[in-house]
């Protein structure tokens, strides 16, 4: 019997490690004034997957490629807006996106600012 189940919810989705960032990653680096560490003409998502699979790199450093560019209200807003649009296009009706706010407070933002 074929399944008619279709996912409508996504729980505990790490926003700062989400594939939803891939299309806007170069723009986020540009907005942050930081050098883009991946080949812009290559497989960005594949590069990210390989980075996260590398056991020689600690988790905080892996996430620093995204948390390091999510440091202003502008970049955080862009990431959140893009996340909601991508997940809606995927047919999801409910998502719980998570971040570690302490990694997004370097440009004068507080943890409360990040969460809001």
C-alpha positions as CSV (number, residue, x, y, z in Angstrom):
1,X,0.0,0.0,0.0
2,X,1.4,3.4,-1.0
3,X,1.8,6.0,1.7
4,X,-0.1,9.2,1.4
5,X,1.8,10.8,4.3
6,X,3.3,14.2,3.5
7,X,5.4,16.1,6.0
8,X,3.8,19.3,7.2
9,X,6.0,20.1,10.3
10,X,9.7,20.3,11.0
11,X,10.9,20.4,14.6
12,X,14.2,21.5,16.0
13,X,15.7,22.6,12.6
14,X,19.0,24.3,13.1
15,X,18.6,27.5,11.1
16,X,22.3,28.4,11.1
17,X,23.1,25.0,9.5
18,X,20.1,24.7,7.3
19,X,20.2,24.1,3.6
20,X,17.9,27.1,3.3
21,X,21.0,29.3,3.6
22,X,22.7,27.9,0.5
23,X,21.0,30.2,-2.1
24,X,21.7,33.4,-0.1
25,X,25.1,32.5,1.4
26,X,27.2,34.5,-1.0
27,X,25.0,37.6,-0.4
28,X,25.3,37.2,3.4
29,X,29.1,37.1,3.1
30,X,28.9,40.3,1.0
31,X,26.6,42.0,3.5
32,X,29.0,41.0,6.3
33,X,32.1,42.2,4.5
34,X,33.7,38.8,4.8
35,X,35.5,36.8,2.2
36,X,33.4,34.0,0.8
37,X,35.2,30.7,1.7
38,X,33.6,28.4,-0.9
39,X,33.9,28.1,-4.7
40,X,30.9,30.3,-5.9
41,X,30.8,28.3,-9.1
42,X,30.9,24.9,-7.3
43,X,28.5,22.8,-5.4
44,X,28.0,25.0,-2.3
45,X,25.7,22.6,-0.6
46,X,28.1,19.8,-1.2
47,X,30.9,21.9,0.2
48,X,28.8,22.6,3.3
49,X,27.9,18.9,3.8
50,X,31.6,17.9,3.5
51,X,32.6,20.6,6.0
52,X,30.1,19.3,8.5
53,X,31.1,15.6,7.9
54,X,34.8,16.4,8.6
55,X,35.6,15.0,12.1
56,X,38.8,17.0,12.3
57,X,36.9,20.3,12.5
58,X,35.1,21.2,15.8
59,X,31.4,22.0,15.7
60,X,31.7,25.6,16.6
61,X,34.2,26.2,13.8
62,X,31.9,24.4,11.3
63,X,29.0,26.6,12.2
64,X,31.2,29.8,12.2
65,X,30.8,29.8,8.4
66,X,27.2,30.8,8.9
67,X,27.0,32.2,12.5
68,X,29.9,34.5,11.6
69,X,27.8,36.2,8.9
70,X,24.6,36.3,10.9
71,X,25.8,39.2,13.0
72,X,23.5,42.1,12.3
73,X,19.7,42.8,12.2
74,X,19.9,42.9,8.4
75,X,21.5,39.5,8.0
76,X,19.4,37.8,10.7
77,X,16.2,39.2,9.1
78,X,17.3,38.1,5.6
79,X,18.1,34.6,6.9
80,X,14.7,34.3,8.8
81,X,12.7,35.6,5.8
82,X,14.5,33.3,3.4
83,X,14.0,30.3,5.8
84,X,10.2,30.9,6.0
85,X,9.9,31.3,2.2
86,X,11.8,28.1,1.4
87,X,10.0,26.0,4.0
88,X,6.6,27.3,2.8
89,X,7.6,26.4,-0.8
90,X,8.4,22.9,0.5
91,X,4.8,22.7,1.8
92,X,5.7,22.9,5.5
93,X,3.0,24.5,7.6
94,X,4.9,24.5,11.0
95,X,8.6,24.8,11.7
96,X,10.7,25.2,14.8
97,X,13.9,26.9,13.7
98,X,16.6,27.0,16.3
99,X,19.7,29.0,16.7
100,X,22.3,29.4,19.4
101,X,21.9,33.2,20.1
102,X,25.3,33.5,21.9
103,X,27.0,33.0,18.5
104,X,25.1,36.0,16.9
105,X,25.9,38.8,19.3
106,X,29.2,40.2,18.2
107,X,28.0,43.5,16.5
108,X,26.2,45.1,19.4
109,X,23.3,42.7,19.4
110,X,22.1,41.1,22.6
111,X,20.8,37.5,22.8
112,X,17.3,39.0,23.2
113,X,17.8,41.0,20.0
114,X,18.7,37.8,18.2
115,X,15.6,35.9,19.4
116,X,13.2,38.7,18.6
